[in-house]
Amino acid sequence: MERLSLELRPQAGILEERRLRNKRTHGKCFTSFNCSLFSQWEAKASYQIATPSCGNVDSSNFLRVEHSKINGSNSAMSNWNIARSNYNSVLDSFEDEYGGIVINADRLPQDPNTFACALPVSLSYWKRIGKKGVWLKLPLELSDLVPVAVKKGFKYHHAEEAYVMLTYWLPEGPCMLPANASHQVGVGGFVLNDQNQVLVVQEKYCDSAFSGAWKLPTGFIQESEEIFSGAVREVQEETGIDTEFVEVIAFRHAHHLAFEKSDLFFICMLRPLSQEIKIDETEIQAAKWMPFSEFLEQPLIQDDSMFKKIMEICIQRLRKNYCGLTAHPVISKFDGRWSSLYYNVGTNSQDSNCHAS
């Protein structure tokens, strides 16, 4: 194995690398690093790795010093100043914004045995330098590493179509990492035309108790989608009707629904921009414009306190006795990103969103 000397100069953005001669001690193979780090104040810190390898593990593809994450940080410098004696094959990683460890999935070893060797060494090292939370994102192509990580103590956090996320809490005591997302978000579109007809659908797949009932078009918000745009999209997909968002009339908060998750459901008033219905035959059995009074007389509405209250709110909105919430784009210094703030401005303001629809 080679001895590697690294010199980091953040001010000049220069990484100098010097490879020295091979080194063997007592018949064991060693990996050795010698790194000098200069902060913006020209303070100097160093660390050294000189550790026995784990079998015939080739760590060149997954061990790397992430110098960009430690430039100019006194706390990071003190961590890196800790000698990495007896630690080899530390997995490539970087720090998140809270000082936790994020293992670099792009540089993970594909061989489970190599991974099984490097993982406990890495955990031991991160614990020694004071780290707490470890995040491990494994894509589908590295699914063979999942049982290895679980056996080493990692816990499932969440899974998506293309990956599974696992976590490890290094200190003693309860885990302080944020939990998986707790809510799903749904929308319903209340669309009323100039003939006082409401847009309704019959779903192809539904509970037998609701078979034959006419309901508002509903659906789930997609990832990174606004509530108002999700409502417009769902109505268009299910009925072919183009609409524009007016306001959020109300929302419901419920718990222990699908997969034991909580549920936020937003009722949105939408203004129709077209009239011709074209249903999505994969989800919708039928759709039509129904007289509003006939819609209200359905047992689905009259026998359900929540649906009945929602329709009462919609009626008060149409009478301009109630004001819903409109979306206003704002940007915050907290995260520097645009977001939508939903609020109303009152009926006495020139900017009121409670005009007749």
C-alpha positions as CSV (number, residue, x, y, z in Angstrom):
1,M,0.0,0.0,0.0
2,E,1.1,3.6,-0.6
3,R,1.7,6.3,1.9
4,L,-0.3,9.4,0.8
5,S,0.5,13.0,1.9
6,L,-2.2,15.7,1.3
7,E,-1.8,19.4,1.8
8,L,-5.0,21.5,1.7
9,R,-4.8,25.3,1.1
10,P,-8.4,26.7,1.1
11,Q,-7.3,30.2,0.4
12,A,-5.6,29.3,-2.8
13,G,-7.9,26.4,-3.6
14,I,-4.9,24.1,-4.1
15,L,-4.8,20.4,-3.2
16,E,-1.3,19.1,-3.4
17,E,-0.8,15.3,-3.3
18,R,2.4,13.5,-2.9
19,R,2.7,9.8,-3.1
20,L,5.5,8.2,-1.2
21,R,7.0,4.8,-1.3
22,N,5.2,1.6,-0.4
23,K,5.3,0.7,3.2
24,R,4.9,-2.6,5.0
25,T,5.3,-3.2,8.7
26,H,5.5,-6.7,10.3
27,G,4.0,-8.3,7.3
28,K,0.8,-6.2,7.5
29,C,-0.4,-3.8,4.9
30,F,-0.9,-0.2,5.9
31,T,-2.6,2.8,4.5
32,S,-1.0,6.1,5.6
33,F,-2.1,9.7,5.1
34,N,-0.5,12.9,6.2
35,C,-2.6,16.0,5.8
36,S,-2.0,19.6,6.5
37,L,-4.9,22.0,6.6
38,F,-4.7,25.7,6.5
39,S,-7.8,27.8,7.4
40,Q,-8.4,31.4,6.4
41,W,-6.4,32.5,9.4
42,E,-3.4,30.4,8.3
43,A,-3.9,28.2,11.4
44,K,-2.4,24.7,10.8
45,A,-3.8,21.4,11.8
46,S,-2.8,17.9,10.8
47,Y,-3.9,14.3,11.1
48,Q,-2.4,11.0,10.2
49,I,-3.8,7.6,9.4
50,A,-1.7,4.6,9.7
51,T,-3.9,1.5,10.1
52,P,-4.0,-2.1,9.2
53,S,-6.2,-3.0,6.2
54,C,-9.2,-5.3,6.5
55,G,-8.2,-8.3,4.5
56,N,-7.5,-7.6,0.9
57,V,-9.9,-4.6,0.8
58,D,-9.2,-2.0,-2.0
59,S,-10.3,1.2,-0.4
60,S,-9.1,3.5,-3.3
61,N,-12.6,3.7,-4.8
62,F,-14.5,4.7,-1.6
63,L,-12.0,6.4,0.8
64,R,-11.5,10.0,0.2
65,V,-10.8,13.2,2.3
66,E,-13.6,15.6,1.8
67,H,-11.6,18.8,2.2
68,S,-14.3,21.1,0.9
69,K,-16.4,20.4,4.0
70,I,-13.8,21.4,6.6
71,N,-12.2,24.6,5.2
72,G,-12.3,27.5,7.7
73,S,-14.1,25.7,10.5
74,N,-12.4,25.6,13.9
75,S,-14.7,22.8,15.1
76,A,-14.0,20.7,12.0
77,M,-10.3,21.3,12.4
78,S,-10.3,20.0,15.9
79,N,-12.2,16.9,14.8
80,W,-9.8,16.3,11.9
81,N,-6.9,16.8,14.4
82,I,-7.8,13.6,16.1
83,A,-5.4,10.8,15.1
84,R,-7.1,8.2,13.0
85,S,-4.9,5.4,14.5
86,N,-6.4,1.9,13.9
87,Y,-8.9,3.2,11.4
88,N,-8.7,2.2,7.8
89,S,-11.2,2.1,4.9
90,V,-13.3,4.9,6.3
91,L,-16.2,5.3,3.9
92,D,-16.3,8.5,1.8
93,S,-18.7,11.0,3.4
94,F,-19.5,14.6,3.9
95,E,-21.2,16.7,6.6
96,D,-24.8,17.9,6.4
97,E,-25.9,21.3,7.6
98,Y,-26.3,20.0,11.1
99,G,-22.9,18.4,11.4
100,G,-24.2,14.9,10.7
101,I,-22.5,12.4,8.4
102,V,-23.9,11.6,4.9
103,I,-22.3,8.6,3.4
104,N,-21.4,9.2,-0.3
105,A,-23.6,6.7,-2.2
106,D,-21.7,7.3,-5.4
107,R,-18.5,6.0,-3.9
108,L,-19.7,3.0,-1.9
109,P,-18.1,-0.4,-2.5
110,Q,-20.4,-2.7,-4.5
111,D,-19.1,-5.8,-2.8
112,P,-21.0,-6.6,0.4
113,N,-17.9,-8.1,2.1
114,T,-15.9,-5.0,1.4
115,F,-18.8,-2.8,2.7
116,A,-19.2,-5.1,5.8
117,C,-15.5,-4.5,6.6
118,A,-15.5,-0.7,6.1
119,L,-18.8,0.1,7.8
120,P,-18.0,-0.7,11.5
121,V,-14.6,1.0,11.1
122,S,-16.3,4.1,9.7
123,L,-18.9,4.2,12.5
124,S,-16.2,3.8,15.1
125,Y,-14.2,6.7,13.6
126,W,-17.2,9.0,13.3
127,K,-18.2,8.3,16.9
128,R,-14.6,9.1,18.1
129,I,-14.6,12.5,16.4
130,G,-17.9,13.4,18.0
131,K,-20.4,12.9,15.2
132,K,-23.9,11.8,16.0
133,G,-26.2,11.0,13.1
134,V,-25.3,9.0,10.1
135,W,-27.4,8.9,6.9
136,L,-27.0,6.0,4.4
137,K,-28.9,6.2,1.1
138,L,-28.8,3.0,-0.9
139,P,-30.0,2.9,-4.5
140,L,-31.6,-0.1,-6.1
141,E,-28.4,-1.2,-7.7
142,L,-26.8,-1.4,-4.2
143,S,-29.7,-3.3,-2.5
144,D,-27.3,-6.1,-1.6
145,L,-25.8,-3.7,1.0
146,V,-29.1,-3.3,2.9
147,P,-28.9,-6.4,5.0
148,V,-25.3,-5.7,5.8
149,A,-26.2,-2.2,7.1
150,V,-29.2,-3.5,9.1
151,K,-27.0,-6.2,10.7
152,K,-24.5,-3.5,11.7
153,G,-27.3,-1.6,13.5
154,F,-28.8,0.8,10.9
155,K,-32.5,1.5,11.0
156,Y,-34.9,2.0,8.1
157,H,-35.9,5.7,7.8
158,H,-37.9,5.8,4.5
159,A,-38.0,4.3,1.0
160,E,-38.7,5.7,-2.4
161,E,-39.1,4.1,-5.8
162,A,-35.3,4.2,-6.5
163,Y,-33.7,4.0,-3.0
164,V,-33.9,3.2,0.7
165,M,-32.7,5.6,3.4
166,L,-31.2,4.2,6.6
167,T,-29.9,5.9,9.6
168,Y,-27.5,5.2,12.6
169,W,-27.4,7.2,15.8
170,L,-23.9,7.0,17.3
171,P,-24.3,8.4,20.9
172,E,-26.0,6.7,23.8
173,G,-29.6,7.6,24.4
174,P,-32.6,8.3,22.2
175,C,-32.1,9.1,18.5
176,M,-32.5,12.8,17.7
177,L,-32.6,12.5,13.9
178,P,-35.8,13.8,12.3
179,A,-38.4,11.2,11.6
180,N,-39.8,10.2,8.2
181,A,-42.5,12.4,6.7
182,S,-45.6,12.1,8.8
183,H,-48.3,13.3,6.4
184,Q,-49.7,12.8,3.0
185,V,-51.5,15.8,1.3
186,G,-54.7,15.6,-0.8
187,V,-56.8,18.1,-2.6
188,G,-60.4,18.4,-3.7
189,G,-61.7,20.8,-6.4
190,F,-64.9,22.6,-5.9
191,V,-65.8,23.8,-9.4
192,L,-69.1,25.7,-10.0
193,N,-70.1,27.1,-13.5
194,D,-72.3,30.0,-14.5
195,Q,-75.4,27.7,-14.5
196,N,-74.9,26.9,-10.8
197,Q,-73.7,23.4,-11.6
198,V,-70.9,21.7,-9.8
199,L,-68.4,19.4,-11.4
200,V,-68.7,15.9,-10.0
201,V,-67.2,12.4,-10.6
202,Q,-67.9,8.8,-9.9
203,E,-64.7,6.9,-9.2
204,K,-64.1,3.5,-10.8
205,Y,-62.4,2.1,-7.7
206,C,-63.9,3.1,-4.4
207,D,-65.4,1.7,-1.1
208,S,-68.7,-0.1,-1.7
209,A,-70.4,2.3,0.7
210,F,-69.7,5.1,-1.8
211,S,-70.6,3.1,-5.0
212,G,-72.8,5.2,-7.3
213,A,-72.2,8.5,-5.3
214,W,-71.2,11.7,-7.0
215,K,-68.3,13.5,-5.4
216,L,-65.8,16.3,-6.0
217,P,-62.7,15.5,-8.0
218,T,-59.9,14.7,-5.6
219,G,-56.3,13.4,-5.6
220,F,-52.9,13.6,-4.0
221,I,-50.3,16.4,-4.3
222,Q,-47.2,15.3,-6.1
223,E,-43.6,15.9,-4.9
224,S,-42.6,19.6,-5.1
225,E,-46.1,20.6,-6.2
226,E,-48.1,23.5,-4.9
227,I,-51.5,22.9,-3.3
228,F,-53.3,25.2,-5.8
229,S,-51.6,23.8,-8.9
230,G,-52.2,20.2,-7.6
231,A,-55.9,20.9,-7.4
232,V,-56.0,22.3,-10.9
233,R,-54.0,19.3,-12.2
234,E,-56.2,16.7,-10.6
235,V,-59.4,18.3,-11.9
236,Q,-58.0,18.4,-15.4
237,E,-56.7,14.8,-15.3
238,E,-59.9,13.3,-14.0
239,T,-62.5,15.4,-16.0
240,G,-60.6,17.2,-18.8
241,I,-61.9,20.6,-17.4
242,D,-59.4,23.4,-17.3
243,T,-59.7,25.7,-14.3
244,E,-57.9,28.4,-12.4
245,F,-57.4,28.5,-8.7
246,V,-59.5,30.9,-6.6
247,E,-58.7,30.0,-3.0
248,V,-58.5,27.3,-0.3
249,I,-62.0,27.0,1.3
250,A,-61.0,24.8,4.2
251,F,-58.8,21.9,5.0
252,R,-59.2,18.7,7.1
253,H,-56.5,17.1,9.3
254,A,-56.9,13.4,10.1
255,H,-54.7,10.7,11.5
256,H,-53.8,6.9,11.2
257,L,-55.0,6.6,7.6
258,A,-52.9,5.0,4.8
259,F,-49.8,3.3,6.2
260,E,-50.7,4.9,9.5
261,K,-49.8,8.3,8.2
262,S,-51.7,11.6,9.0
263,D,-53.6,13.3,6.2
264,L,-54.1,16.9,5.2
265,F,-56.9,17.4,2.7
266,F,-57.5,20.9,1.1
267,I,-60.8,21.9,-0.5
268,C,-60.0,24.4,-3.2
269,M,-62.4,26.6,-5.1
270,L,-61.6,26.7,-8.8
271,R,-63.1,28.7,-11.6
272,P,-63.9,26.7,-14.8
273,L,-62.2,27.8,-18.0
274,S,-63.8,25.1,-20.2
275,Q,-67.0,23.1,-20.2
276,E,-66.5,19.9,-22.2
277,I,-65.8,16.9,-20.1
278,K,-63.4,14.2,-21.0
279,I,-62.8,11.6,-18.3
280,D,-59.7,9.7,-17.4
281,E,-61.1,6.2,-17.9
282,T,-58.4,4.5,-15.9
283,E,-59.7,6.1,-12.7
284,I,-63.1,7.7,-13.3
285,Q,-66.3,5.9,-14.1
286,A,-68.2,9.0,-15.0
287,A,-68.2,12.8,-14.7
288,K,-70.8,15.5,-15.2
289,W,-72.0,19.0,-14.4
290,M,-74.7,18.4,-11.6
291,P,-77.1,21.1,-10.3
292,F,-75.6,22.3,-7.0
293,S,-78.9,21.7,-5.2
294,E,-79.1,18.1,-6.4
295,F,-75.5,17.5,-5.3
296,L,-76.3,18.8,-1.8
297,E,-79.3,16.4,-1.4
298,Q,-77.2,13.3,-1.8
299,P,-77.0,11.0,1.3
300,L,-73.2,11.2,0.9
301,I,-73.5,14.9,1.8
302,Q,-76.5,15.0,4.2
303,D,-75.4,11.9,6.3
304,D,-71.8,13.0,6.7
305,S,-71.0,15.8,9.1
306,M,-67.7,16.7,7.5
307,F,-69.0,16.8,3.9
308,K,-72.0,18.7,5.0
309,K,-69.9,21.3,6.8
310,I,-67.7,21.7,3.8
311,M,-70.7,22.4,1.6
312,E,-72.0,24.9,4.1
313,I,-68.7,26.8,4.0
314,C,-68.8,26.7,0.2
315,I,-72.3,28.2,0.2
316,Q,-71.2,31.0,2.6
317,R,-68.3,31.7,0.3
318,L,-70.6,32.0,-2.7
319,R,-72.7,34.5,-0.6
320,K,-69.6,36.4,0.2
321,N,-70.1,35.8,3.9
322,Y,-66.8,33.9,4.2
323,C,-63.3,34.5,2.9
324,G,-60.9,31.7,2.0
325,L,-57.1,31.6,1.6
326,T,-55.2,32.6,-1.4
327,A,-51.6,31.8,-2.2
328,H,-49.0,34.5,-2.0
329,P,-45.4,33.9,-3.1
330,V,-42.8,34.9,-0.5
331,I,-39.1,34.4,0.1
332,S,-37.6,33.9,3.5
333,K,-34.0,34.5,4.7
334,F,-34.4,31.3,6.8
335,D,-33.9,29.1,3.7
336,G,-33.6,31.6,0.9
337,R,-36.3,29.8,-1.2
338,W,-39.6,30.9,-2.6
339,S,-42.7,29.4,-1.0
340,S,-46.4,30.0,-0.9
341,L,-48.0,31.7,2.1
342,Y,-51.8,31.1,2.2
343,Y,-53.9,33.9,3.8
344,N,-56.8,36.2,3.2
345,V,-56.8,40.0,3.3
346,G,-60.4,40.6,4.4
347,T,-63.5,41.9,2.7
348,N,-62.7,45.6,3.3
349,S,-59.4,45.6,1.5
350,Q,-58.9,46.5,-2.2
351,D,-56.9,43.3,-2.5
352,S,-59.7,41.1,-1.1
353,N,-60.0,37.7,-2.7
354,C,-63.7,37.5,-1.6
355,H,-65.2,39.0,-4.7
356,A,-68.0,37.0,-6.4
357,S,-66.6,34.1,-8.4
